[in-house]
Amino acid sequence: MREWIELISLALLCPYGLLVPCVWIDAPIPRLSGVLMSPPLLSPMANHRRVLALFSGTLIGSLMLSGCLGNPPNREGASSGSTPNATPVANANLEVKTISLGYIPILEAAPLVIGVEKGFFAKHGLEVNLSKQASWGAARDNLVLGAAGGGIDGGQWQLPMPQMISEGAITNGKKVPMVILAMLMSQGNGIAASNTVKDGNLTVDLKTSSPGFFDKFSQKQGRKFKAAYTFPKANQEIWIRYWFAAGGVNPDQAVELLKVPAPETLQGMRNGTMEAFSTGDPWPNRIAKDNIGYLAATTAQIWKVHPEEYLAVRADWVDKNPKAAVALLKGLIEAQMWLDKPENKDEAATILSSRKWYNVPLPVLQASLKGQYTIGAAGTPQTNPAMGPLYWNSDRGVISYPYKSLTLWFLIESMRWKFFPGTIDTIEQAKAINNKVTREDLWRQAAKEVGVPEKDIPTGSSRGKETFFDGVVYDPENPQAYLSSLKIKK
């Protein structure tokens, strides 16, 4: 009986809704995040009764964990709880039938989840095994391992993570070449501020709304204003740095920047760990809805139809499986088209809100997907789908296409803040790395095969000039002019 109690207690240790690894028991030897459990836990039992208790406990643990984070991974690929709606193609004739992808439960991952749940990937002959990652650092480490080593083949990424993983700049020198295949989403991110700084009336334009606030804060509190992001030297740090700098606030001098995992933001805001946080929805929206803080700025306000997170996969997988890579893109494109339709937003929110995927309240996701925000310290309601998450259509063309001009921008910003000295010191280096990692040809092929109208398929690598809210212009034909125009940089 003691063994039963211990085994059931182990199963109950998995806190549903938190981004922590759980024990998936689908083999005779239990594993924790792909690593064998410690010898004491797996020591042989002295008699048949104890052996029966072990395996019965394993079954109970597996069932209870299924309630914790959804169904255990299906060895054949896609999560076994999916409900395909698409009609599978006959004789896909792919080099491989499965791929393992990682995701973080924010809106950028929605096309991957929908692609699994609605059967868009399976329709094209590919089983996608989609696994929630504990953090961006864990995703990076699992990518280095690769699926063959118990990790992942690719997934959802902040930029310039794929470029820097390829160069070994964030993997302790180990170079793992990657391929950027598509943009997952535009917009849908924000900078939330704590209610403790409502007097600062922080908005997208800090120069106008909050002149001198950060100096006054430091004088009053005896410390710097703390602002957080989920992973260093990538999207969410870049957004908050741009926001501060555009407002005349030097992020390396006037504030303290720190890394905090997205699920810890609610508690962090409550206990004063940070005064502001930059991340993807639903977290900024939830902070506002739970009255822990307010939405100071959305990234759509900073840069309308901006590049966000991307689908990227190990280059060795793409090189070995070009047909499967195209099948992956075809499923992704169809999932993005489906997500973009207003009539599908509620169903998408229902799917994403489940414990299996995001474990976030349904109303929060419904509002986020529909572009419904409460903006500013005054809590002004706004509904504007064009300023919310975009998955396919926009006034700048198709969202999904991996324009090299947009993936390059993240490297130029990395130069601005000297994120990767010795790896990216010149524009020529940035362009060379970007051209090596970002591939547009596979996307074009997939779009044609899936029936995207020819007029919607870009033919070049540049979306043209980009204009930010503060009037700064990024011309991908002249990145140096952009860098030179920035008043605050390192």
Backbone hydrogen bonds, N-H to C=O, Kabsch-Sander energy under -0.5 kcal/mol:
donor,donor_aa,acceptor,acceptor_aa,energy
5,I,1,M,-2.3
6,E,2,R,-2.3
7,L,3,E,-2.6
8,I,4,W,-2.6
9,S,5,I,-2.3
10,L,6,E,-1.9
11,A,7,L,-1.8
12,L,8,I,-1.8
13,L,9,S,-0.7
13,L,10,L,-1.1
14,C,11,A,-1.1
16,Y,14,C,-0.9
18,L,15,P,-1.8
20,V,18,L,-2.2
24,W,22,C,-0.8
24,W,31,R,-0.5
25,I,23,V,-0.7
26,D,24,W,-0.9
31,R,24,W,-0.7
32,L,35,V,-3.0
33,S,22,C,-0.8
33,S,31,R,-0.6
35,V,32,L,-1.9
37,M,30,P,-1.0
41,L,38,S,-0.7
42,L,38,S,-1.2
43,S,40,P,-0.9
51,V,47,N,-1.7
52,L,48,H,-2.6
53,A,49,R,-2.0
54,L,50,R,-2.2
55,F,51,V,-2.1
56,S,52,L,-2.4
57,G,53,A,-2.7
58,T,54,L,-2.3
59,L,55,F,-2.0
60,I,56,S,-2.4
61,G,57,G,-3.2
62,S,58,T,-2.5
63,L,59,L,-2.3
64,M,60,I,-2.8
65,L,61,G,-2.5
66,S,62,S,-1.5
67,G,63,L,-1.1
68,C,64,M,-0.8
69,L,65,L,-2.3
69,L,70,G,-0.5
70,G,66,S,-1.3
77,G,74,N,-2.2
79,S,128,V,-0.5
80,S,72,P,-0.6
82,S,79,S,-1.7
83,T,117,E,-1.0
85,N,118,K,-2.6
86,A,118,K,-1.9
89,V,123,K,-3.3
99,I,127,E,-1.8
101,L,99,I,-0.6
101,L,129,N,-2.3
102,G,154,G,-2.3
103,Y,131,S,-1.9
106,I,104,I,-2.7
107,L,281,D,-2.9
109,A,106,I,-2.0
110,A,107,L,-1.5
112,L,109,A,-0.9
113,V,109,A,-2.0
114,I,110,A,-3.1
115,G,111,P,-2.1
116,V,112,L,-1.5
117,E,113,V,-3.0
118,K,114,I,-2.8
119,G,116,V,-0.8
120,F,115,G,-0.8
121,F,115,G,-1.8
123,K,119,G,-1.9
124,H,120,F,-0.7
124,H,121,F,-1.1
125,G,122,A,-2.1
126,L,121,F,-2.0
127,E,97,K,-3.4
128,V,126,L,-0.6
129,N,99,I,-2.9
129,N,127,E,-0.6
130,L,128,V,-0.9
131,S,101,L,-2.5
131,S,129,N,-0.6
133,Q,103,Y,-2.7
139,A,135,S,-2.0
140,R,136,W,-2.4
141,D,137,G,-2.4
142,N,138,A,-2.6
143,L,139,A,-2.0
144,V,140,R,-1.9
145,L,141,D,-1.8
146,G,142,N,-2.1
149,G,146,G,-1.2
150,G,147,A,-1.7
151,G,146,G,-3.0
152,I,142,N,-1.8
153,D,100,S,-3.0
154,G,100,S,-1.1
155,G,312,A,-2.5
156,Q,102,G,-1.8
157,W,310,Y,-2.3
161,M,158,Q,-1.3
164,M,160,P,-2.7
165,I,161,M,-2.8
166,S,162,P,-2.0
167,E,163,Q,-1.2
168,G,164,M,-0.6
168,G,165,I,-0.7
169,A,164,M,-2.1
170,I,164,M,-0.8
171,T,168,G,-0.5
173,G,168,G,-2.1
174,K,171,T,-2.0
175,K,173,G,-0.7
176,V,165,I,-2.1
176,V,174,K,-0.5
179,V,313,V,-2.7
180,I,437,V,-2.4
181,L,179,V,-0.6
181,L,311,L,-2.8
182,A,311,L,-1.3
183,M,400,S,-2.7
184,L,309,E,-2.4
185,M,309,E,-0.9
186,S,390,L,-2.5
187,Q,306,H,-0.5
190,G,279,T,-2.4
191,I,297,A,-3.2
192,A,190,G,-0.6
192,A,277,F,-2.5
193,A,294,Y,-3.4
194,S,275,E,-2.8
195,N,292,I,-1.9
197,V,194,S,-1.8
198,K,195,N,-1.5
200,G,197,V,-1.3
201,N,198,K,-1.6
206,L,204,V,-0.9
208,T,205,D,-0.6
209,S,205,D,-2.4
210,S,206,L,-2.1
213,F,210,S,-1.8
216,K,212,G,-2.0
217,F,213,F,-2.6
218,S,214,F,-1.9
219,Q,215,D,-2.1
220,K,216,K,-2.3
221,Q,217,F,-3.0
222,G,218,S,-1.9
225,F,254,A,-0.6
227,A,256,E,-2.8
228,A,276,A,-2.5
229,Y,258,L,-1.7
230,T,278,S,-0.5
234,A,231,F,-0.6
235,N,159,L,-1.1
237,E,234,A,-1.1
238,I,234,A,-2.7
239,W,235,N,-2.8
240,I,236,Q,-1.5
241,R,237,E,-2.3
242,Y,238,I,-2.5
243,W,239,W,-2.4
244,F,240,I,-2.3
245,A,241,R,-2.8
246,A,242,Y,-2.8
247,G,243,W,-1.2
247,G,244,F,-0.7
248,G,245,A,-1.8
249,V,244,F,-2.6
250,N,248,G,-0.6
253,Q,250,N,-1.6
254,A,250,N,-2.9
255,V,250,N,-0.6
256,E,225,F,-3.1
257,L,255,V,-0.5
258,L,227,A,-2.1
260,V,229,Y,-3.0
264,E,261,P,-1.9
265,T,262,A,-2.0
268,G,264,E,-2.5
269,M,265,T,-2.8
270,R,266,L,-1.8
271,N,267,Q,-2.8
272,G,268,G,-0.7
273,T,268,G,-2.2
274,M,268,G,-0.9
275,E,226,K,-2.8
276,A,226,K,-1.3
277,F,192,A,-2.5
278,S,228,A,-2.4
279,T,190,G,-1.9
279,T,277,F,-0.6
281,D,188,G,-2.8
283,W,280,G,-1.4
286,R,282,P,-2.5
287,I,283,W,-2.4
288,A,284,P,-1.7
289,K,285,N,-2.7
290,D,286,R,-2.7
291,N,288,A,-1.4
292,I,287,I,-2.4
293,G,287,I,-1.6
294,Y,193,A,-3.2
295,L,374,T,-0.8
296,A,191,I,-1.6
296,A,294,Y,-1.0
297,A,191,I,-1.5
299,T,189,N,-2.3
301,Q,298,T,-0.8
302,I,298,T,-1.3
303,W,299,T,-2.7
306,H,303,W,-1.0
308,E,185,M,-0.5
310,Y,157,W,-2.4
311,L,182,A,-2.8
312,A,155,G,-2.3
312,A,310,Y,-0.6
313,V,179,V,-2.2
314,R,153,D,-3.0
315,A,177,P,-2.8
316,D,177,P,-0.5
318,V,314,R,-1.8
319,D,315,A,-3.0
320,K,316,D,-1.8
321,N,317,W,-1.8
325,A,321,N,-2.3
326,V,322,P,-1.9
327,A,323,K,-2.2
328,L,324,A,-2.6
329,L,325,A,-1.9
330,K,326,V,-2.4
331,G,327,A,-2.3
332,L,328,L,-2.1
333,I,329,L,-2.9
334,E,330,K,-2.0
335,A,331,G,-2.0
336,Q,332,L,-2.6
337,M,333,I,-2.3
338,W,334,E,-2.1
339,L,335,A,-2.5
340,D,336,Q,-1.7
341,K,337,M,-0.6
341,K,338,W,-1.1
344,N,341,K,-2.0
345,K,342,P,-1.3
348,A,344,N,-2.5
349,A,345,K,-2.6
350,T,346,D,-2.2
351,I,347,E,-2.3
352,L,348,A,-2.7
353,S,349,A,-2.3
354,S,350,T,-0.6
354,S,351,I,-0.9
357,W,354,S,-1.1
358,Y,352,L,-2.0
358,Y,354,S,-0.7
359,N,352,L,-0.5
359,N,354,S,-2.4
364,V,361,P,-0.6
365,L,361,P,-1.5
366,Q,362,L,-2.6
367,A,363,P,-2.2
368,S,364,V,-2.2
369,L,365,L,-2.7
370,K,366,Q,-1.5
371,G,368,S,-1.3
372,Q,367,A,-3.0
373,Y,371,G,-0.7
373,Y,382,Q,-3.0
375,I,373,Y,-0.6
375,I,380,T,-3.1
376,G,295,L,-3.0
379,G,376,G,-1.5
380,T,375,I,-2.5
382,Q,373,Y,-3.2
384,N,371,G,-2.3
387,M,384,N,-2.4
388,G,385,P,-1.2
390,L,186,S,-2.4
397,G,394,S,-1.5
399,I,392,W,-2.7
403,Y,401,Y,-1.8
405,S,461,S,-2.2
406,L,403,Y,-0.6
407,T,403,Y,-1.9
408,L,404,K,-2.0
409,W,405,S,-0.7
410,F,406,L,-0.8
411,L,407,T,-0.6
411,L,408,L,-0.9
412,I,408,L,-2.0
413,E,409,W,-2.6
414,S,410,F,-1.5
415,M,411,L,-1.7
416,R,412,I,-2.0
417,W,413,E,-1.8
418,K,415,M,-0.9
419,F,414,S,-2.5
423,T,420,F,-2.0
424,I,420,F,-2.7
430,A,426,T,-2.1
431,K,427,I,-2.7
432,A,428,E,-2.2
433,I,429,Q,-2.4
434,N,430,A,-2.4
435,N,431,K,-2.8
436,K,432,A,-1.4
437,V,433,I,-1.6
438,T,434,N,-2.8
439,R,180,I,-2.0
439,R,437,V,-0.6
444,R,440,E,-2.1
445,Q,441,D,-2.2
446,A,442,L,-2.4
447,A,443,W,-2.8
448,K,444,R,-2.3
449,E,445,Q,-2.3
450,V,446,A,-1.9
451,G,447,A,-0.5
451,G,448,K,-0.9
452,V,447,A,-2.8
456,D,453,P,-1.9
457,I,454,E,-1.3
466,E,474,Y,-2.4
468,F,472,V,-2.7
469,F,302,I,-2.4
471,G,468,F,-2.0
474,Y,466,E,-3.1
475,D,473,V,-0.7
478,N,475,D,-2.6
481,A,478,N,-0.8
482,Y,478,N,-1.2
483,L,479,P,-2.4
484,S,480,Q,-2.7
485,S,481,A,-1.5
486,L,482,Y,-0.7
486,L,483,L,-1.0
487,K,485,S,-0.5
489,K,487,K,-0.6
490,K,416,R,-2.2
